[in-house]
């Protein structure tokens, strides 16, 4: 093999390795964004569900706004606990 051909072969190998690394890094970035979206959605959903339950119970028992406030905070606590559990689970997987 001549020197230019050897250099071309080495360049092709190096380029393919770099391309694979870039693809893996892009894939990891996408999974991080998905994980962040999942955690945010869990928190918002728990707060929303707690507030809706409080609203429904308030309308049944005519205790406005007490049950809305109580279930809002319960939903917030539940959402934070879910986010912590999920984050710990995701951290163990990595």
C-alpha positions in Angstrom: 0.0 0.0 0.0 1.2 3.5 -0.8 1.4 6.3 1.8 -1.6 8.3 0.4 -3.8 5.1 0.3 -2.8 4.3 3.9 -3.6 7.8 4.9 -7.0 7.7 3.2 -7.8 4.4 5.0 -6.9 5.8 8.3 -9.0 9.0 7.7 -12.0 6.9 6.8 -11.7 4.8 10.0 -11.2 8.0 12.1 -14.2 9.7 10.5 -16.5 6.7 11.0 -15.5 6.5 14.7 -16.2 10.2 15.2 -19.5 9.9 13.4 -20.5 7.0 15.7 -19.6 9.1 18.8 -21.6 12.1 17.6 -24.7 9.8 17.0 -24.4 8.3 20.5 -24.1 11.8 22.1 -27.1 13.1 20.1 -29.1 10.0 21.3 -28.2 10.7 24.9 -29.2 14.3 24.6 -32.6 13.2 23.3 -33.1 10.7 26.1 -32.2 13.4 28.7 -34.8 15.8 27.2 -37.4 13.0 27.2 -36.6 12.2 30.8 -36.9 15.9 31.8 -40.3 16.1 30.0 -41.5 13.0 31.8 -40.5 14.3 35.2 -42.2 17.7 34.6 -45.3 16.0 33.3 -45.5 13.8 36.4 -45.3 16.8 38.7 -47.9 18.9 36.8 -50.3 15.9 36.5 -50.1 15.2 40.3 -50.8 18.8 41.2 -53.7 19.0 38.6 -55.3 15.8 39.8 -55.1 16.8 43.5 -56.6 20.2 42.7 -59.5 18.6 40.7 -60.2 16.1 43.4 -60.3 19.0 45.9 -62.6 21.0 43.7 -65.0 18.1 43.2 -65.1 17.3 47.0 -65.6 21.0 47.7 -68.6 21.1 45.4 -70.1 18.0 47.1 -69.6 19.2 50.7 -69.9 23.0 50.2 -66.6 23.6 52.0 -65.0 25.9 49.4 -62.0 26.6 49.3 -60.6 24.4 52.0 -60.5 21.0 50.2 -59.1 22.6 47.1 -56.2 24.0 49.1 -55.6 20.8 51.0 -55.7 18.6 47.9 -53.5 21.0 46.0 -50.8 20.6 48.6 -51.3 16.9 48.8 -51.0 16.7 45.0 -47.8 18.8 45.1 -46.3 16.5 47.7 -47.3 13.4 45.8 -45.8 14.9 42.6 -42.5 15.8 44.2 -42.2 12.3 45.7 -43.0 10.7 42.3 -40.3 12.9 40.7 -37.7 11.9 43.4 -38.5 8.2 43.0 -38.4 8.3 39.2 -35.1 10.3 39.2 -33.5 7.9 41.7 -34.7 4.9 39.5 -33.3 6.6 36.3 -30.0 7.4 38.1 -29.6 3.7 39.1 -30.2 2.6 35.5 -27.3 4.8 34.3 
